[in-house]
Amino acid sequence: MAKKFCPHCGKTSPAGQPCPCRKAGRKRKPTPGDATRGEREPWRSEYGGAEYRRNRQVAIDRQRGLCLDCGCVCAEYADGKWKTSRHGGEVDHVKPLCEGGTNDAENLALRCKSCHGKAEARRRRGRRQKARGMLI
């Protein structure tokens, strides 16, 4: 039987099962910034809307559940909906909401967790470089 290493307690547990140290429903401790996050990032409230959920499904269907960058499988079609939870797919805003992007299906792209992280890093690097260029 395959085992996996728990990064929280250092013990091993059967693959596919949560480590006993991680109690069901356990969440991270709130930080002082959590109370004001909605004011600082008002676009986040749009993620739960019906329009976003509908356009998210359209974007995943357009890519047939494959990552835009590397082509790996990041979503599966089950029960009439595309689901990303088992494959680690993430729907990315090509032009982020914080930079004036929209929730239109054309602005959404399915990426695997790795490619999404790389795309975000590139975007952040670009923003820092633009900010430095403006200061000089």
BELGI-V288923 format. One record per residue. SS is DSSP state (helix for helix, strand for strand, loop for the rest). PHI is phi in degrees with one decimal (NA if undefined). NEAR is the number of other C-alpha atoms within 12 Angstrom. Layout:
ss=SS phi=PHI near=NEAR
ss=SS phi=PHI near=NEAR
This chain:
ss=loop phi=NA near=9
ss=loop phi=-72.5 near=10
ss=strand phi=-123.5 near=14
ss=strand phi=-129.6 near=18
ss=strand phi=-88.2 near=19
ss=loop phi=-92.8 near=19
ss=loop phi=-72.0 near=13
ss=loop phi=-87.0 near=15
ss=loop phi=-114.8 near=14
ss=loop phi=86.3 near=13
ss=loop phi=-91.9 near=16
ss=strand phi=-106.3 near=20
ss=strand phi=-142.6 near=21
ss=strand phi=-59.0 near=15
ss=loop phi=-60.7 near=13
ss=loop phi=88.3 near=14
ss=loop phi=-120.8 near=18
ss=loop phi=-71.1 near=22
ss=loop phi=-66.5 near=21
ss=loop phi=-58.8 near=17
ss=loop phi=-70.4 near=18
ss=loop phi=-96.2 near=18
ss=loop phi=-68.5 near=12
ss=loop phi=-61.0 near=10
ss=loop phi=80.2 near=8
ss=loop phi=-71.8 near=11
ss=loop phi=-119.3 near=9
ss=loop phi=-71.1 near=9
ss=loop phi=-74.6 near=8
ss=loop phi=-66.2 near=11
ss=loop phi=-107.8 near=10
ss=helix phi=-58.7 near=8
ss=helix phi=-72.5 near=12
ss=helix phi=-62.2 near=13
ss=helix phi=-65.4 near=11
ss=helix phi=-106.2 near=12
ss=helix phi=-60.7 near=15
ss=helix phi=-61.0 near=13
ss=helix phi=-74.1 near=12
ss=helix phi=-75.2 near=13
ss=loop phi=-130.3 near=18
ss=helix phi=-64.0 near=14
ss=helix phi=-67.5 near=22
ss=helix phi=-62.9 near=18
ss=helix phi=-66.5 near=17
ss=helix phi=-77.8 near=19
ss=helix phi=-65.3 near=23
ss=helix phi=-91.4 near=14
ss=loop phi=-71.9 near=14
ss=helix phi=-63.1 near=14
ss=helix phi=-62.2 near=16
ss=helix phi=-62.3 near=27
ss=helix phi=-62.3 near=22
ss=helix phi=-66.3 near=20
ss=helix phi=-67.5 near=28
ss=helix phi=-62.9 near=36
ss=helix phi=-63.8 near=32
ss=helix phi=-62.7 near=25
ss=helix phi=-64.6 near=33
ss=helix phi=-67.2 near=36
ss=helix phi=-63.7 near=29
ss=helix phi=-58.1 near=20
ss=loop phi=-94.4 near=30
ss=loop phi=55.3 near=26
ss=loop phi=79.9 near=36
ss=strand phi=-105.9 near=32
ss=loop phi=-62.0 near=33
ss=loop phi=-61.7 near=31
ss=loop phi=-89.6 near=22
ss=loop phi=-104.8 near=19
ss=loop phi=82.0 near=18
ss=loop phi=-76.1 near=22
ss=strand phi=-74.0 near=28
ss=loop phi=-127.0 near=34
ss=loop phi=-154.7 near=34
ss=strand phi=-130.1 near=26
ss=strand phi=-96.3 near=21
ss=strand phi=-147.6 near=12
ss=loop phi=55.6 near=7
ss=loop phi=78.5 near=9
ss=strand phi=-140.2 near=20
ss=strand phi=-83.5 near=32
ss=strand phi=-125.2 near=27
ss=loop phi=-105.3 near=28
ss=loop phi=-60.8 near=19
ss=loop phi=-77.2 near=18
ss=loop phi=-108.7 near=22
ss=loop phi=76.2 near=24
ss=strand phi=-76.2 near=35
ss=strand phi=-134.5 near=34
ss=strand phi=-91.5 near=42
ss=strand phi=-108.4 near=38
ss=strand phi=-85.4 near=31
ss=loop phi=-59.6 near=27
ss=loop phi=-107.5 near=20
ss=loop phi=-58.1 near=24
ss=helix phi=-60.1 near=22
ss=helix phi=-67.7 near=19
ss=helix phi=-108.1 near=14
ss=loop phi=95.2 near=14
ss=loop phi=-71.9 near=18
ss=loop phi=-123.5 near=24
ss=loop phi=-93.7 near=34
ss=loop phi=-63.8 near=27
ss=helix phi=-59.1 near=27
ss=helix phi=-67.7 near=24
ss=helix phi=-93.7 near=23
ss=strand phi=-107.0 near=34
ss=strand phi=-140.8 near=36
ss=strand phi=-84.8 near=45
ss=strand phi=-135.7 near=36
ss=strand phi=-72.4 near=31
ss=helix phi=-56.0 near=28
ss=helix phi=-65.0 near=23
ss=helix phi=-66.2 near=26
ss=helix phi=-64.5 near=27
ss=helix phi=-62.0 near=19
ss=helix phi=-65.7 near=17
ss=helix phi=-64.1 near=26
ss=helix phi=-64.9 near=21
ss=helix phi=-62.6 near=14
ss=helix phi=-61.3 near=15
ss=helix phi=-62.9 near=21
ss=helix phi=-65.4 near=16
ss=helix phi=-60.2 near=14
ss=helix phi=-62.3 near=14
ss=helix phi=-65.2 near=17
ss=helix phi=-65.7 near=14
ss=helix phi=-64.9 near=14
ss=helix phi=-64.4 near=13
ss=helix phi=-64.2 near=12
ss=helix phi=-66.0 near=11
ss=helix phi=-63.8 near=10
ss=helix phi=-74.0 near=9
ss=helix phi=-77.7 near=8
ss=loop phi=-81.7 near=7
